[in-house]
């Protein structure tokens, strides 16, 4: 499985780094809400860097989330994640 394959319905893939405070906050929020996610540390998965840079205009901005419909969001709020997951069939 590639790290940029769309996740299963109801879950997200989070591209992050170990030192990202925004990533850590969102991971904790997703955990509290019971939203399943797969974390991909771009420092440990260099193949994921190209995806993150493509989504973010050449920048390695994290957290970048990949949704089941194939869309992505950079540093989304928990509310935005929940809204987008609810809208995905």
C-alpha beads as a LAMMPS data file, in Angstrom:
LAMMPS data file: protein, C-alpha beads

89 atoms
88 bonds

1 atom types
1 bond types

-500.0 500.0 xlo xhi
-500.0 500.0 ylo yhi
-500.0 500.0 zlo zhi

Masses

1 110.0

Atoms # bond

1 1 1 0.000 0.000 0.000
2 1 1 1.284 3.431 -0.826
3 1 1 1.128 6.129 1.810
4 1 1 -0.900 8.408 -0.457
5 1 1 -3.725 5.951 -1.158
6 1 1 -7.099 7.265 0.009
7 1 1 -8.003 5.902 3.456
8 1 1 -11.011 3.766 4.309
9 1 1 -14.387 5.492 4.731
10 1 1 -14.680 7.222 8.099
11 1 1 -10.931 7.538 8.580
12 1 1 -8.122 9.844 7.491
13 1 1 -4.428 9.651 6.766
14 1 1 -2.421 12.291 8.611
15 1 1 0.949 13.328 7.228
16 1 1 3.003 14.729 10.090
17 1 1 6.399 15.105 11.746
18 1 1 7.394 14.082 15.259
19 1 1 8.032 17.680 16.343
20 1 1 4.842 19.277 14.963
21 1 1 2.712 20.706 17.767
22 1 1 -0.307 21.172 15.486
23 1 1 -0.038 17.504 14.486
24 1 1 0.109 16.370 18.116
25 1 1 -2.922 18.469 19.017
26 1 1 -4.991 17.152 16.104
27 1 1 -3.963 13.534 16.834
28 1 1 -5.176 13.947 20.417
29 1 1 -8.460 15.482 19.243
30 1 1 -9.061 12.703 16.704
31 1 1 -8.337 10.123 19.396
32 1 1 -10.792 11.721 21.839
33 1 1 -13.484 11.773 19.138
34 1 1 -12.826 8.167 18.114
35 1 1 -11.930 9.110 14.540
36 1 1 -9.578 6.487 13.139
37 1 1 -6.439 7.733 11.428
38 1 1 -3.205 6.451 10.028
39 1 1 -0.192 8.609 10.724
40 1 1 2.582 8.939 8.158
41 1 1 5.687 10.708 9.463
42 1 1 7.144 12.401 6.386
43 1 1 10.599 12.323 7.973
44 1 1 10.408 8.518 7.975
45 1 1 8.464 8.061 4.719
46 1 1 10.206 10.141 2.072
47 1 1 7.796 8.954 -0.620
48 1 1 5.068 10.904 1.205
49 1 1 6.970 14.202 0.964
50 1 1 6.102 14.634 -2.729
51 1 1 2.388 14.271 -1.952
52 1 1 2.527 16.809 0.893
53 1 1 4.482 19.264 -1.251
54 1 1 2.053 18.821 -4.151
55 1 1 -0.933 19.547 -1.906
56 1 1 0.767 22.552 -0.296
57 1 1 2.227 24.455 -3.233
58 1 1 5.736 23.059 -2.805
59 1 1 5.825 23.349 0.990
60 1 1 6.198 20.505 3.487
61 1 1 3.335 21.792 5.641
62 1 1 1.906 19.441 8.252
63 1 1 -0.492 18.255 9.382
64 1 1 -1.836 17.461 5.943
65 1 1 -4.823 15.114 5.966
66 1 1 -5.967 12.849 3.165
67 1 1 -9.671 11.998 3.161
68 1 1 -11.470 8.933 1.755
69 1 1 -12.732 10.925 -1.248
70 1 1 -9.126 11.692 -2.227
71 1 1 -9.248 15.334 -1.148
72 1 1 -6.747 16.846 1.271
73 1 1 -6.671 19.597 3.887
74 1 1 -3.790 21.356 5.580
75 1 1 -3.975 21.960 9.333
76 1 1 -7.759 21.496 9.466
77 1 1 -9.758 22.008 12.624
78 1 1 -11.432 19.033 14.260
79 1 1 -14.772 20.482 13.138
80 1 1 -13.629 20.569 9.519
81 1 1 -12.416 16.956 9.717
82 1 1 -15.752 15.809 11.155
83 1 1 -17.718 17.788 8.555
84 1 1 -15.705 16.392 5.638
85 1 1 -15.937 12.820 6.918
86 1 1 -19.698 13.163 7.376
87 1 1 -20.039 14.364 3.774
88 1 1 -18.082 11.393 2.389
89 1 1 -20.303 8.488 1.309

Bonds

1 1 1 2
2 1 2 3
3 1 3 4
4 1 4 5
5 1 5 6
6 1 6 7
7 1 7 8
8 1 8 9
9 1 9 10
10 1 10 11
11 1 11 12
12 1 12 13
13 1 13 14
14 1 14 15
15 1 15 16
16 1 16 17
17 1 17 18
18 1 18 19
19 1 19 20
20 1 20 21
21 1 21 22
22 1 22 23
23 1 23 24
24 1 24 25
25 1 25 26
26 1 26 27
27 1 27 28
28 1 28 29
29 1 29 30
30 1 30 31
31 1 31 32
32 1 32 33
33 1 33 34
34 1 34 35
35 1 35 36
36 1 36 37
37 1 37 38
38 1 38 39
39 1 39 40
40 1 40 41
41 1 41 42
42 1 42 43
43 1 43 44
44 1 44 45
45 1 45 46
46 1 46 47
47 1 47 48
48 1 48 49
49 1 49 50
50 1 50 51
51 1 51 52
52 1 52 53
53 1 53 54
54 1 54 55
55 1 55 56
56 1 56 57
57 1 57 58
58 1 58 59
59 1 59 60
60 1 60 61
61 1 61 62
62 1 62 63
63 1 63 64
64 1 64 65
65 1 65 66
66 1 66 67
67 1 67 68
68 1 68 69
69 1 69 70
70 1 70 71
71 1 71 72
72 1 72 73
73 1 73 74
74 1 74 75
75 1 75 76
76 1 76 77
77 1 77 78
78 1 78 79
79 1 79 80
80 1 80 81
81 1 81 82
82 1 82 83
83 1 83 84
84 1 84 85
85 1 85 86
86 1 86 87
87 1 87 88
88 1 88 89
